[in-house]
């Protein structure tokens, strides 16, 4: 076998070295963030809307980690395992920061804006435009029969009702214990604990008479249900907003402005319709999010000039 000329051999070595260096740079220089969602339809829809907006407006690739239960999104954000998710101001204020619930949305938002950078090295971006408060919901027929419009009125007839609540609502600071105390809610029996997805079915099939849902749930109108007014303003505001790790905002400075473009653009009516398409019509959340984004933001031009 003929030996390779020295100049040719060195050239091959340098070429291989250059290719390895280039490959290493390409593998580490790709811009990427991880977005997560909690384990209900609204969260998945919002995560998909944000992911699509980021990918359309920047050259950042977005990895999805969807349907994380409990406080896993917050815990993962603090641990640096995810970079971004949508949280609710009241949840952050009462459940994460352990403050007594208050009803003033400006005070709530100001407090969490101040505390999150200090405690969790993360920041809140402008709210998306809707307030998804807890909602105490009954069947329309019962609302007429008992002439119920408010939670105070429910307190007077609660012994005739059976309640169903989700596991998280049963335990949290701004959940059932405080609500029951505020409105003197003593139901016929201890509230049944069930998964959020089963609450509406149980109400429809008359397994329970009152449930704790969310004001943007898509099934409220389609099932002819009634949300009772929180007349003593027990629930704090739950404005939905992106929460992002501070390190990621430093790494990708244009990300903040891109997310701000979504501020105030999703109304409560928008969210209720989106949720209904997924929960009521069983449509794919990613496709629902894509269609909505295209209608609302499809004419926006990409801004890939940021870091």
C-alpha positions, 0 to 999 in steps of 0.5 A: 500500500502506498503511503499518503504524501505528508502534505496531503495527510496534514491537509486531511487532518486539518480538514477533519479538525475543522469539521469537528470544530464546526459541528461542535459549534453548530450543536451548541449554538442553536438557540433553544428554550423549553416551554411547559404547561400545566395539565389542562386544556387552557394551559396546553393551548396557551403554551402552543400559542406562545411557542408558535409566536416565538418561533415565528418572530425569532430564530429560537427553537421551542421545545414543549413539555406539556401537561405537567401536574400540580406545581411542577411548572413552577418547580421546573422553572426554578430548577432551570429545567424549563424556561417559560410557562403561563402562570396566573397572578392569584396562584402566584400570589397566594399559592406560591408566595403564600400571601393572604388572597386580596382582590386588587389586581394591580397590588397583586401584580406589583407584588409578584413582579417584585418578588419573583426576580428576588426569590425565583430569578424569573420575571413576569411579562405583560398579562395576556388579556384575560382573568381566569378566576375560580368559578363556582358553577351550578346547573341552569335549572337549579339557578332558576329553581332556587333563585341563585345568583351569588355565592352568599345565596348559595350559602343559605341552601348549601345543605341541599347541594352536593359539591365536587372539587378538584384536588388542588382546589381542596388544599390551596390557600385561595381554595375551598377551605377559605371559600367555605368559611367566607360564605358559610358553605356547609354542603349535604356531604363532604365535597367529592374530590375528582379530576378537573376533567370529570367535574362537568360530566358529574354536574351534567349527570347530576352526580353533584350539584355544584362544582369549582371550575374556571371562568374561562371553561368552554363547557359553561355556556354549551351545557347551560350552566351558571357561574355564581357571583363572588359577591364578597370578592373572595377570589384574588385576580387570576390574570394569565401571563408568561413567566420567564427565567431571568437568565433566558431573557438575558441570553435572548434579549429580544424574547421579552419584546416578542412576548410583550406583543401578546399582551392584552391580545387574548380576551376571556371570550377568546379563551372560552371559545378556544377551550370549548373547541378542545374540551367540547368539540374534542379538537387538537389543542395544537391545531386550535392554537395554530389557527387562532395564532394565524388569525390574530398574529399571522400578519406579523413579520419575523424579527430574527435580528435579536440575540 
